[in-house]
């Protein structure tokens, strides 16, 4: 079993910054994709950013240039630096780990990010 421990959400004003962290523990292979999704009230969950084991990243168009995802493979940790936050970024952010080799997919419990105007 894999556990994802998220931290870093909170309340910030427009233009501010937050950093989300997700630490994975348990039985994890070396071929994984880790990332962050978000779900705003009344909307579907959407991919925000992802990073593969080799370091390649992808971002939703809405966050490109503002958010930066990174990972520490040795610690199975993924970070997401969020800058220039906008009220449209308000959502519950979920950490995701997709273990390609073991064919397992895991979710964190979510952390709330609120951006005030």
C-alpha positions as CSV (number, residue, x, y, z in Angstrom):
1,X,0.0,0.0,0.0
2,X,1.1,3.5,-0.7
3,X,0.4,6.6,1.4
4,X,0.6,10.2,0.1
5,X,1.1,12.9,2.6
6,X,0.3,16.4,1.3
7,X,1.0,19.8,2.9
8,X,1.3,23.4,2.0
9,X,-2.2,24.6,1.2
10,X,-3.7,27.7,2.7
11,X,-5.1,31.1,2.2
12,X,-3.2,33.7,0.1
13,X,-4.0,36.9,-1.6
14,X,-4.0,37.4,-5.4
15,X,-0.5,37.5,-6.7
16,X,0.9,35.6,-3.8
17,X,2.7,32.2,-3.7
18,X,2.3,28.8,-2.1
19,X,4.3,25.6,-2.2
20,X,2.7,22.3,-2.1
21,X,4.5,19.1,-1.0
22,X,3.6,15.5,-1.3
23,X,5.6,12.7,0.2
24,X,4.9,9.1,-0.9
25,X,5.7,6.1,1.3
26,X,5.2,2.4,0.8
27,X,5.9,0.0,-2.0
28,X,6.7,2.1,-5.1
29,X,8.5,1.1,-8.2
30,X,11.0,3.3,-10.0
31,X,8.7,4.0,-12.9
32,X,6.1,6.4,-11.6
33,X,4.4,9.6,-12.6
34,X,3.6,12.0,-9.8
35,X,1.5,15.1,-10.2
36,X,-1.1,17.4,-8.8
37,X,-4.7,17.7,-9.8
38,X,-7.3,20.2,-8.5
39,X,-11.0,20.4,-8.1
40,X,-12.9,23.6,-7.7
41,X,-16.5,23.7,-6.4
42,X,-18.9,22.6,-9.1
43,X,-16.1,21.6,-11.5
44,X,-14.4,18.4,-12.5
45,X,-11.0,17.4,-11.2
46,X,-8.3,18.5,-13.6
47,X,-4.6,17.9,-14.1
48,X,-2.5,20.8,-13.0
49,X,1.0,19.5,-13.5
50,X,2.8,16.2,-13.7
51,X,6.4,14.9,-13.7
52,X,7.8,11.5,-14.7
53,X,10.7,9.7,-13.1
54,X,13.1,11.0,-15.7
55,X,12.1,14.6,-14.9
56,X,9.9,15.5,-17.9
57,X,7.1,17.7,-16.9
58,X,3.7,18.8,-18.3
59,X,1.4,21.6,-17.2
60,X,-2.1,22.7,-17.8
61,X,-2.2,25.8,-20.0
62,X,-3.8,27.8,-17.3
63,X,-0.8,27.5,-15.0
64,X,2.1,27.5,-17.4
65,X,4.7,30.1,-16.4
66,X,3.3,30.4,-12.9
67,X,3.6,26.9,-11.4
68,X,6.7,24.8,-11.3
69,X,6.7,21.1,-10.4
70,X,9.7,19.2,-9.2
71,X,10.5,15.9,-7.5
72,X,13.1,14.2,-5.4
73,X,13.1,10.6,-6.6
74,X,15.2,9.4,-3.7
75,X,12.6,10.7,-1.2
76,X,9.6,10.0,-3.4
77,X,8.6,13.6,-2.9
78,X,7.0,16.0,-5.4
79,X,6.8,19.7,-4.9
80,X,4.8,22.4,-6.7
81,X,5.7,26.0,-6.4
82,X,2.7,28.2,-7.2
83,X,3.4,31.9,-8.0
84,X,1.2,34.7,-9.2
85,X,-1.8,33.0,-7.8
86,X,-5.3,34.1,-8.9
87,X,-8.7,33.5,-7.4
88,X,-9.3,31.1,-10.3
89,X,-6.7,28.8,-8.7
90,X,-8.9,28.3,-5.7
91,X,-9.5,24.6,-5.3
92,X,-8.7,21.4,-3.4
93,X,-5.4,20.2,-4.7
94,X,-4.8,16.4,-4.8
95,X,-1.5,14.6,-5.1
96,X,-1.5,11.7,-7.5
97,X,1.0,8.8,-7.9
98,X,0.6,6.6,-11.0
99,X,2.9,3.6,-10.6
100,X,3.4,2.5,-14.3
101,X,5.4,-0.6,-13.5
102,X,3.0,-2.0,-10.8
103,X,-0.2,-0.6,-12.5
104,X,-1.4,1.1,-9.4
105,X,-2.8,4.6,-9.0
106,X,-3.0,6.5,-5.7
107,X,-4.5,9.8,-4.5
108,X,-3.8,11.9,-1.5
109,X,-6.6,13.3,0.7
110,X,-6.3,16.8,-0.8
111,X,-5.2,20.2,0.5
112,X,-7.2,23.4,0.1
113,X,-5.8,26.4,-1.6
114,X,-7.8,29.6,-1.4
115,X,-6.8,32.7,-3.2
116,X,-8.6,35.9,-2.2
117,X,-9.1,38.9,-4.4
